[in-house]
Amino acid sequence: MTAQLIATQQRVVELTPLTEEAGNLRSQVAKACRDADEAEKAFEALSMRLWKDDKEAARVRKERDELL
């Protein structure tokens, strides 16, 4: 019984760092997902701004051409 308890305790000691590492990796994955979501939102905002700027530039060019 004592040998089994010692073996179990040794196994716990071996697995504890792995459990902590798994927790750290889960935290890193969660942060990466949040960062990816933020990047996607920023990209969408920049894409919309580019579209609006292109539309405005076309309007200004047309107006300029009409004045010339």
GIGI-V787941 format. One record per residue. N is the residue number from 1. RES is the residue in one letter. SS is DSSP state (A for helix, B for strand, O for the rest). PSI is psi in whole degrees, -180 to 180 (NA if undefined). Layout:
[[N & RES & SS & PSI] [N & RES & SS & PSI]]
//
This chain:
[[1 & M & O & -43] [2 & T & A & -39] [3 & A & A & -40] [4 & Q & A & -39] [5 & L & A & -43] [6 & I & A & -44] [7 & A & A & -41] [8 & T & A & -42] [9 & Q & A & -40] [10 & Q & A & -39] [11 & R & A & -40] [12 & V & A & -43] [13 & V & A & -39] [14 & E & A & -38] [15 & L & A & -22] [16 & T & A & -48] [17 & P & A & -34] [18 & L & A & -38] [19 & T & A & -43] [20 & E & A & -42] [21 & E & A & -41] [22 & A & A & -41] [23 & G & A & -43] [24 & N & A & -41] [25 & L & A & -39] [26 & R & A & -40] [27 & S & A & -41] [28 & Q & A & -39] [29 & V & A & -43] [30 & A & A & -43] [31 & K & A & -41] [32 & A & A & -39] [33 & C & A & -42] [34 & R & A & -43] [35 & D & A & -40] [36 & A & A & -41] [37 & D & A & -43] [38 & E & A & -41] [39 & A & A & -40] [40 & E & A & -43] [41 & K & A & -41] [42 & A & A & -41] [43 & F & A & -44] [44 & E & A & -41] [45 & A & A & -43] [46 & L & A & -38] [47 & S & A & -42] [48 & M & A & -42] [49 & R & A & -42] [50 & L & A & -45] [51 & W & A & -46] [52 & K & A & -42] [53 & D & A & -41] [54 & D & A & -41] [55 & K & A & -44] [56 & E & A & -41] [57 & A & A & -41] [58 & A & A & -40] [59 & R & A & -44] [60 & V & A & -41] [61 & R & A & -42] [62 & K & A & -44] [63 & E & A & -42] [64 & R & A & -45] [65 & D & A & -35] [66 & E & A & -31] [67 & L & A & -26] [68 & L & O & NA]]
//
